[in-house]
Amino acid sequence: MAKLLDGINRPADIKQLSPKELETLAQELRQEMVDTVSVTGGHLASSLGAVELTIALHRVFDAPVDKIIWDVGHQAYAHKLLTGRRDRFRTLRQYGGLSGFPSRDESIYDPFGTGHASTSISAALGMATARDLNGQDYNVIAVIGDGSIGGGMALEALNNTGSSGTKLIVILNDNGMSISPTVGAISKLLSKVRFDRHYYEANESGKRILGSMPLGKQATRIGSRLKQGLKSLLMPNTLWEDLGLAYMGPIDGHNIAELESALSQARDYRHKAVLVHIITTKGKGYGPAEEDAVCFHGVAPQGSKIKIAPSYSEVFAQTLLRTMRADPKVVVITPAMPEGNCLSPIQQEFPKRVFDVGICEQHAVTFAAGLATQGLKPVVAIYSTFLQRSFDQIIHDVCLQNLPVTFAVDRGGIVGDDGKTHQGTLDLSYLQLVPNMVLAAPKDENELQNLLYTAINSGRPMAVRYPRGTGLGVPMDEKFSLLPIGEGEILREGGDLAMIGIGIGVHSAMDAANLLAGTGIETTVINARFAKPLDSALITDVARHIKRIVTIEENTLIGGFGSSVVTLLEESGISGFRSHCVGIPDRFVEQGTQAILREKYGLDPSGIVKQVLEVFPELSGRKLPTLRP
């Protein structure tokens, strides 16, 4: 049976559809998203909640001339389906396929690439200002969720927007959620509208009163003041208007006719920036997602491997929970990621010692610094890709003052399907250049729990970086151990070659050494454990006896772990050594499974062996065995 969606190849194709056809189209969009994401994985609930909004946007505005910027972009799947990408939609988040987020490289309908929160208003204001300076005439629309609008960058942009006098439309998609339920004063402000139906009754009463008044300018002014008075008594719109934006709403975000009416008014309002407040349900139209929007925020693809060990995130949370039970001074801060960091059980047991500060990474770090000045032991639980946003605070507020803040850096290295915006391939470089910072990465989940325990009790800034995914299934120590800071270990000895790995690179080095052993090449493997400070005594001693040195890291090679090792050897005056650094080249890593990307960049055992034999051809000569998974 033919579907309406099959005939939609560009936004203009939906402009002539009837109201009934639009309802059908909304249903088909939701079904296509559910069917696709159940296979590919992806951000389902957010996009399900924005279907009617997306339809209304593309009926009222004329993209790509008009610019629609999606904050974060995980609510833009319907936008992709309506803008010529329907035939490729089932390649979503796959290697070589469609991005899970808006991308300028992918479509002219994506005027700004996104993936991190709270950027849309800043970008939109820049576009609108450029439009005015260039003497052009088009609309710029920023679509931002209630979780993102509390971010510091969004508030800075709103402050600038209100005073600029620039024509801009901000759509606040309010569903009470980011990944988790939104927190903070702005969320509470919005919830007064979301859950108080009195405003809708007052709004309808205002319309009836206005409609019954005689015509005339004076009556219109009186009626408008009466309506505004009713509105101001019952809803918190004054925040936006005090910032200099005209406020419209709240609007039913699942009523296409109401949305079109509101968006048309916002489009035609020429005096200043407009904020259109719409209320939606995250996961709308798909029962399981409506009932548990947190679970269905991000959906794993079909065929995901059965876990043979806890994930690194789970080991982090289990370690933290045990540590908090034993030490009342340990607290944890998360910027809107309690589920992603597996903190929910800790929140339940220690609700006053777990601080979800919202999508405010900069604040999270400086808040932790303040806690540390008063004798607490704060742990900032954060993804590598989001820690980038707080770089100045790491330098100025934590490390410059040498405060004991622990950074639990989740998703370090290649993350996979979320692509360029979410890969954690820069942290070893940008963290090790900060004075006073200690930087470690565990070879397995047991070492993770001991490094975390060491960091929390180190009395100084320390980051522990660990990968996405399950652990190796190694035995776990029942009692935590304090590991000597800056001390690595030799895991295997051999005289032909030395591999120095950090983090997940250690396991790959051991597998590569096994492959090489099959050809008679004997390899020393070192678990560096610390990227800063390096175990200079161990590394230089090995290099004096073994002149072929290979470093392995899942991080950019620019300023990374390998670069530090080579610099150490050169400064130590060791002569005659030859080195090769295995890692990520100077580029942003695309989407794809971790396995595909590690193979592409030569980070898997076979890729490491290939590089070794190319750099040190004198070792070559025998056919290598195949490493079994």
NUTI-223578 format. One record per residue: y, x, z of N, C-alpha, C in turn. Coordinates in steps of 0.1 Angstrom, whole numbers, plus 5000, padded with zeros to 4 digits. Each point is the difference from the previous one (the first is absolute). Layout:
residues N
YXZYXZYXZ/...
end
This chain:
residues 629
498850085000501249925000501250095000/501049974991501250084998500949985013/500650115003500950005012501550024995/500949945008501450024996500350155001/499550075009500350145002499650084988/499049964992499650074988501150014990/500949905000501150004991501350055004/500050065012501250065006500050154997/500950054991500050144997501450065004/500949925003501450045005500649895008/501050035008500649905008500649884992/500550024988500549894992499049894998/498750045000499049904998499849895010/500650025012499949905011501249925001/501150024992501249935002500049864996/499149964991499949874995498949915006/499350065010498949935006500549885009/499249905000500349885008499750035015/500549925009499750025015498550005002/499349914994498650005002499350124995/500450054988499550124995500350125009/501150005006500450115009499150015012/499649885005499149995011498650064996/499649964988498750054994500150154999/501150054995500250154998499950075013/500649945010500050075014498550015005/499249894997498650015004499350104993/500250014987499350104991500450145004/501350035003500450135005499350045013/499949915009499350035012498550034998/499449924991498650024998499750134993/500950044991499950134993500150115010/501049995009500250105010498850025009/499449895005498950005009498850064993/499749964988498950054992500150154998/501250044996500250144997499950095013/500849965010500050095012498750005007/499249904999498750005006499150124994/500350044988499350104993500750145002/501350004997500850135000500550045014/500149905009500850025012501449994997/500849985011501549994998500749925011/501349984998500849935010500049854996/499149935006499849864995501049905006/500049995014500749895006501550004997/500750124999501450004997500349944986/499250034990500249954987499749854999/499049965007499749855000501149925005/500850065010501149925006501250004991/500150084990501250014992499849954986/499049924997499749944987501149914995/500449905008501049914995501450074999/500250095009501350084999500050074987/498950064996500050084988500249914988/499449894999500249904989501449964999/500649975012501449955000500950124995/499850125005500850114996500050024985/498949994994499950034985500449874992/500249895006500549884993501650005001/500550055011501550005002500650124994/499450115001500650134995499350044987/500750104994499550044987499750155000/498850035007499550145000499550044986/500150124996500550125007501550025000/500749924994501550025000500549985015/499649895006500249995014499050095007/500450065011499250105007499449945013/498749995001499349955012499350125007/500550035012499450115007499249955012/498750035000499149955011500050115011/500349965012499950105011498550025003/499650135002498750045002499249984987/500049874995499349974988498649945001/499549995012498749945002500049854999/501149944997500149864997500249974986/499850104991500449994986498949984990/498849965005498949984991500249894990/500649885004500349904991501050044990/501050085004501050064991499350084989/499050085004499350084990499349904990/499449905005499349914991500949924990/501249985004501049924992500850094991/499850135001500950094992499150094991/499149944993499350074989498850105005/499649995012498950085005498849935004/499949874995498949925004498650064994/500150054988498750054994499550135007/500950075007499650125007499949985016/500249885004500149985014498750045008/498949994993498750035007499850155001/500950084995500050145003500950045012/500449905007500950025011499550115010/500850105003499750105010498850094996/499649994987498950084995500650134993/499250105000500450124993500449974985/501250034997500549984986500449854998/500049925010500349864999501449965005/500249875003501349965005500250055015/501250035003500450045013499949885009/499750025013500149895010501449965004/501050084995501449975003500850014987/501349955000500850014988500250144997/500150034987500150144995500850004987/501150085000500850014988499250064988/499050075003499250064989499149894993/499849895007499049904996500649894992/501349965003500549884993501550005001/500749954989501449985000500449895010/499149925005500349905010500050055014/499750135002500150065013501150105000/501249965003501250094999500050105011/499249995011500150105010498650015006/499450125001498750035006500149995015/499049935006499949985014498650035006/499949995013498850035007500250015015/501250055003500550005014501049895003/500149965012500849885004501550045001/500849894999501450005003500950074990/499550024988500850084990500849904990/499649884999500449914989501549985000/500649975011501449975000500950114996/499650125005500750124996500050024985/498849994995499850024985500749904992/499949875005500749894993501550025000/500550045012501550025000500450114991/499250114999500350104990500049954986/499149924996499949944987501249914997/500349915010501149914999501450074998/500150115008501250084999500250074986/498850054995500050064987500349904989/499549885002500349894991501549984999/500749995011501449975001500850124994/499650125003500750124995499850014984/498949964995499750004986500649884992/500649915008500649884993498949914995/498849995006499049914995499949885009/499149914996499949875006498549965001/499450035011498649955002499849985015/499049945004499749975014499150115006/500250035012499150095008499549935012/498749995001499349935011499150095008/500250015013499150075009499149905008/498750014999499149925007499450085012/500449965012499650085012499349905010/499050055007499349935010500750015014/499749915009500650005013499650125008/498850064997499650125006500850124996/500450014987500750114994501549995004/500549885001501549995002500450055014/499150025009500450065013500050154999/499650064989500050154999501450054999/500250125006501350055001500750024986/499350034990500550024987500549874994/499349895002500449874995501349955007/500050035013501249965008501350084995/499750134998501150084994500549954987/499149964992500349944986500749875001/499649925010500749875002501450025004/500250105009501350035005500950044989/499550084991500850054988500249894990/499049924998500149894990501149905004/500049965013501049905004501450054999/500350125001501350054999500450054986/499050004991500350064986500749904991/499849875003500549894990499249994988/498850074999499250004988499149884999/499949944989499149884998498650045000/499249965009498650035002499349895007/498849984996499249895006498850075008/500049965013498950055009499149885004/498850014996499049895004499250055012/500249935011499250035012498849915000/498850064997498749935001499550015014/500149895007499850005014498649935003/499050085004498749945003499650045014/500850075008499750045013499050125001/499850074988499050105000500550124993/499650125004500050124991498550014997/499450115005498550005000499549925012/500750025011499749935013501249905001/500049915010501149925003501350095002/501149964995501250085001500549995014/500750115004500550025014501550034999/500649985012501450045001500949885000/501350025003501049905002500249924987/500050074988500349924988498849914997/498850045003498849914999500249885009/500450025012500249885009501149914995/501150064994501049924994499549914989/499250064991499549924989499049905005/499350035010498949905005500749875005/501250015004500749885005500149904988/500250054988500049924988498649964996/499150105000498749974995499249895007/500350005013499249905008500849885005/501350004997500849895005500349904989/499349894999500249914989501349925002/500750015011501249925002501050044989/500050134996501050034990499949924987/498749984996499849934987500549855002/499849945012500549875002501550005000/500650105006501550015001500550024985/499350084992500550024987500049884992/498949925001499949874993501149905005/500250005013501149925005501450034995/500250144999501350044994500249964986/498950004992500149964986500349855000/499449925008500349855000501449975004/500550085010501449985005500950034988/499850124994500950044989500049904989/498849954997499849904989500749875002/500249965013500649875003501650015001/500550124999501550015002500749984987/501249955000500849984988500350134994/500149994986500350134993501450055003/500250124998501350065003499850145006/501050094998499950135005499950015016/500849915006500150005015498649965005/499549894994498749955005498950114998/500050064989499050114997500150115010/501350045003500150115010499549965014/500349885004499649955013498449995000/499549944989498549994999499350145000/500650104994499450134999500150065014/501149985007500150055014499049945009/499849874998499049935009498650054997/499750024988498750054996499850145006/501050084998500050145005499950005016/500649915006500049995015498649965004/499449904994498649975003499150124998/500250074989499150114997500250125010/501250025004500350115009499549985014/499949875004499549965013498550035001/499349984988498650005001499350124994/500750094993499350114994500950125000/499450125000500750135002500450064986/500949934993500450054987501250105001/500650005012501350075001499850154999/498850065003499750144998500450044986/499449934990500250044986501449984996/500649895004501449984996501050095006/499750045013500850105006499950144993/498950024994499850134992500749994987/500549884996500749994988499349934988/498849955003499249934989500149855002/500149934989499849865000498649975003/499749905008498749965004499549874995/498850004994499449874995498649995006/499849885006498649985005500049935013/498849995006498850054995499449904989/499350064991499449934988498550005001/499349894997498650004999499550094989/499450115003499650104991498849964991/499449885003498949964991500449874992/501249975000500549894992500850064988/499450004988500650064989501449944996/500149875001501249934997501150045009/499850005013501050045010500450154998/499050084997500350144998500850024988/499749934989500850024988501549955002/500149895008501449955003500850115008/499350055010500750105008500350134993/499150054992500250124992501149984989/500049884994501149974991501350015006/500149945012501350005007500450155003/499050075005500350145003500450084988/499449974989500350074987501449974995/500549885002501349964996501150025009/499750055013501050035010500550144997/501350014997500650124995500950085010/500149955012501050055009499550125007/498850015005499550115008498549995000/499450095007498550005001499549885008/498849964996499449885005498650035006/499749955012498750015006499349864999/498950004993499349874999498750015009/500049925011499050015010498949904996/498850044996498949914997498950025011/499349905002498950005010498649984993/499150095001498749994993498950025010/498849984996498850025007499250124994/499850115007499350114995498549964998/499550024988498649964997499949864994/501249944997500049864996499049974989/499349895002499149954989498650055001/499750105009498750055001499650005015/499249905004499749975014499850125009/499150094996499750125009501350085002/500850024990501250085001501149935008/500049874999501049935009499650015014/498749995003499550005014500150145006/499950104992500050145005500850094991/501349995000500850074990500050155003/499750045012499950145004498850064993/498949945001498750044993500250014985/500649904994500149994986501350064994/500750075009501250084994499550104990/499050085004499450094991498549985000/499549984988498649964998499250124994/498950035006499150114994499349954988/499850094990499249954988498649985003/499449914991498549985001499350134998/498850015006499350124998500450125009/500949975010500450115009498850065007/499950135002498950065007499849955014/498749995004499749965014500350125008/500749975011500550115009498850065008/499950134999498950075008500650065012/501350005002500750065011501349925002/500650015012501449945001501050074991/501049934997501150064992500850095009/500750094994500950095007501049925008/500549894994501049925008499449945012/498749964999499349945012499850115011/499750124995499850115010501350035007/501150004992501350025007500249895010/499849884997500349895010499150015012/498750034998499150015011500450125009/500450114994500550115008501249965008/500949944993501349965007499749905012/499249914997499749905011499450075012/499050094998499550075012501050095007/500950064992501050085006501049925007/500449884995500949925007499549945013/498749985000499349955013500150115011/499950124995500050115010501450055004/501049984991501350065002501149894998/500649945010501049894998501250054993/500250124998501350054994499850004984/498949974995499850004986500349864994/500950004990500449884994499950024985/500049894992499950024985501049914994/500650054989501049934992499449994985/500249884995499649984986501149934992/500350044988501049934992499349894992/499749895006499449884993498650024995/499250095006498750034995498949995011/500149915009498950005010498649984995/499949914990498649984994499650124992/500950064992499650114991499650125009/500650025011499750115009499049965011/499449884998498949965009500449985015/501349965002500650005014499849865007/499549904993499949875006499350005013/498850065001499450005014500850075011/500850104996500850075010501249915003/500649924991501049915003499549895010/498849964998499549905009499850055014/499650125002499750065013501350055006/500950064992501350065005501249954993/500349875001501049944992501450065002/500250055012501350065004500150154996/498950064995500150144996499750024985/500049894993499950014985501249944994/500850074993501349964995500049994984/499949874995500249984986501549984997/500650104994501549994998500449944987/499049954992500349954987500150114990/500449974987500050094989501250095002/500050095010501250085004499550145004/499550074990499450135003501050105007/501250004996501050095006500249975014/500149875003500249965014498750035008/498949984994498750035008500050145005/500450104992499950145004501150035011/501249954998501050035010499849925013/499449884999499649935011499050085008/499050064993499050085007500650125006/501050064994500750115006500749965013/500649885000500649965012499049985011/498949944997498949985010499650145006/499950104991499550135004500950075009/501349974999501050075009499849955015/499449885001499849955014498650015005/499350104995498750035006498849934994/500249914990498849934994499450094989/498949964995499350084990499849904988/501049994991500049914989499150054989/499349914994499250024988500649914989/500450064989500549924988498949994991/499549884998498849974991500649954987/499850084989500749984988499250054988/500249944988499350054988500950124995/499350094994500750124994501249954991/499749914991501049964990501249945007/499949945011501149945007500750105010/499350105004500650105009501150074992/499950014987501050064991501449955003/500049875004501349935001500850045013/499350075009500650045012500250155002/500150074988500050145000501250065009/501249944998501150055008499849985015/499449895004499849975014499050105006/499050044992499050105004500750135003/500950044991500750125002501049995012/500949914998501250005009499749945014/499249905001499849935013498750055007/499050054993498850045007499950155001/499950074988499750145000501250095005/501249964996501150085005500150015015/499649895006500049995015498750045006/499050034991498750045004499349905010/500149874996499549895008498549974998/499349975010498549984999499749864993/500249994987499649884993498850044991/499049915001498850024991500149914988/499850064988500049924988498549994995/499549885001498749974994500249964986/499750094991500449984985498849954993/499949874998498849944993500250014985/498949994993500050004985500650124994/499850125007500450124994499150044988/500650064990499250034988500049894990/498950004992499949904989499649875007/500749894997499849875006499249914990/500450014988499249924990500849904992/499549875002500449894991501549965000/500650035012501449965000501050094992/499550114996500750084990501150095005/500950034991501150105002500849985013/500349885003500949975012499350025013/498750015000499250005013499250125002/499850094990499350125002500650095011/499250065009500550085011499950154997/500550044988499850144996501150095002/501049975008501250085002500150055015/499349945009500350025014499850145005/498950074996499850135005501250094996/500649974988501150084996501349975008/500349885001501349965007500050015015/498850005006499950015014500050145005/499350094992499950145005501250084999/501049954993501350074999500949975011/499749915009500949965011499750095012/500950075005499850095012499549915012/499250065009499449945012498949904997/499749974987499049904997498650075000/499049955007498650044998499349904991/499350054990499449924990498550034999/499249895002498550024999499449894992/498850034995499249904992498550035004/499349905004498650015004499050014988/498950075002499050014990499149885000/500049935011499149885002500649915011/499349895002500549905010499950055014/499050085003499950065014501250095003/500350094990501150085002501349935001/500149884993501249925001500349955014/498949955007500349965013500450115010/499550124997500450115009501450054996/500450004988501350044996501149905005/499649875000501049905005500250025015/498950035007500150025014500850135003/499850104992500850125001501449984998/500349924990501449974996500849935011/499349905005500749915011500250085012/499250105003500250085012500650144997/500550024988500650134997501350035005/500849895003501350025005501050044990/499749984987500950044989499849914988/500950014990499749924988498850044993/499149914996498850034993499649884991/499650044988499549904991498650024997/499249905000498650004997499849924987/499650064989499949934987498649984997/499649874997498649974997499949914988/498949994993499949934987499749855001/500149934989499649875000498549994998/499349905006498649994997499150035012/498749994998499150025011499850155003/499550025012499750145004498750044994/499650125004498850064995498749965007/500249935011498849965008499550115009/500950095004499650115009499849955014/499350075009499949965014501450015007/500349915009501350005006499950055015/500850095004500150055014500349885009/499349995011500349905010501250035007/500350135002501250045008500950074990/501349975000501050064992500250155004/500350084990500350145003501450044995/500650095008501350064995499750114991/500450004988499850114990501150095001/499850135000501050105000500949994987/501349985003500949984988500150134992/499949984987500050114991498850084998/498849935004498850084999499049924991/499550074989499049954991498650045004/499149984991498650045002499350044987/499050095001499250034989498749915000/499849934989498849915000498950054992/500250104992499050064992500450144996/499150104999500450144997499350044987/500850074992499550064988501050114995/499550104992500950114997500649994987/499749914991500650004986501349934999/500249905009501249914998500349945013/501349975003500449935012500849874996/499549895005500749874998500649965013/501349975000500749955012500549864997/499449915007500349864998500749945012/500749894997500749925011499749864997/499749935011499849855000498749974991/500149904992498949964992499550114990/500950104998499750114991498950095005/499850005014499050085006498649954995/499849875000498749944996499750044986/501049984991499850044986499750154999/500750085008499750144999498550035004/499549945010498650025004499149964989/500249884993499249964989500150104989/501250044997500250104989499250135003/500150045013499350125004498449994998/499549885002498649984998499750014985/500849944992499850024985500050144996/501050085005500150144996498850085005/499549965012498850075006498849994991/500049894992498849984991500050104989/501250074998500150104989500050145006/499850015013500150135006501350045005/501049925000501450035004500149955015/500350105009500049965014501549995004/500349895007501449965003500249995015/501150065005500449975013500949875000/499849915008500849885001500749995013/501349995000500849995012500649865001/499949945012500749885003501350045007/501149994992501350055006500549915011/499749874999500349915011501649985002/500750115000501449995001500750064988/500949924994500950054989501250075006/500349975012501150075007499849985015/499950115008499950144995498750034994/500050094990498750044995499350105009/498750004999499250105008500150134993/501150075002500350124992499050115002/499550025013499050105003498749984992/499549875000498849974993500150024985/501149944995500250014985500150144995/500950085007500250134995498850095002/499249985010498850085002499049974989/499849874997499149974989500550064987/501349994997500650054988499950154998/499950075011499950154999498650044996/499049915002498650034996499649934988/500649884997499649934988501349984992/500050064988501350004992500249884991/499049915000500249884992500349885009/501249955000500449895009500349874992/499449895004500349874995500449915011/501149934998500449905010499849864994/499749905009499749874995500749905008/500949914994500749905007500249884991/500149885006500349884993501549975002/500850094994501549995002500650084988/501249974997500750074989499950155003/499950084989499950145002501450065002/501149934997501350055002500350005015/500250125006500350015014498949955009/498749994995498949955008499350105009/498849965004499250085009499650144993/499649994987499650124993501150104999/501249944997501250094999500250085012/499849935012500350065013498950115002/498849984996498950105002500350124992/500449984987500350124991501250085006/501049925005501250075005499650085012/499149955009499650075012499350134996/499149994990499350124996500950114994/501049954992500950104994500850065011/500549925009500950065011499250095010/498649985000499250085009499750144994/500450024987499850134994498650024995/499249894998498650014995500150034985/499450104996500150044986498749974993/500149984987498849984991499349865000/500549915008499449875000500549924988/499149914995500449904990499849865005/500949914997499949875006500249894989/499549885004500149884992500249885009/500949924998500349885008499549874993/499149935006499549874995500849895006/500649914993500849895005500649924989/501049925003500749914991501150074993/500049994986501150064993501349935003/501150054994501449955002500249874993/499449905005500149864993499749905011/500449874997499649895008498649954995/499149985009498749974997499849854997/499449964989499949874995499049925008/499849874997499049925007498650034994/499049965008498650024997499250025013/498749994999499250025012500250155005/499750025012500150145006499050094992/498949954997499050084993500550044986/500549914993500550034986501250105001/500949985009501150095001499750145005/499050015009499650135005499350084989/499349934992499350064989501150054990/500949914997501150044990500750125004/500450015013500850115004499250125006/498750004997499150115004499950025015/500049895007499950015015498649975005/499149964991498649975003499350135000/498850015006499350135000499750064986/499749924991499750064986501350054994/501149935003501350054995500550135006/499750015013500350125007499250124995/498749984998499250114994500450044986/500449904992500550044987501250095000/500949965009501350085002499650145005/499150015009499650135006499550094989/499149954991499450084990501050034989/501049924998501050034990500950115005/500449995013500950105006499350135003/498850005003499250125003498850014991/500250024987498950004991498950105003/500350105007498950105004498949945008/500349885007499049935008499149924991/500449974988499249914992498850064994/499149924995498850064994498849915001/500049905009498849925001500449854999/499049924996500349864999500049945014/501049915002500149945013499249885002/499449985011499249875003501049895001/499549884999500849885002500049965014/501149975006500149965014499749855001/499049975008499749865002501049935010/500449884997500949935009499449975013/
end
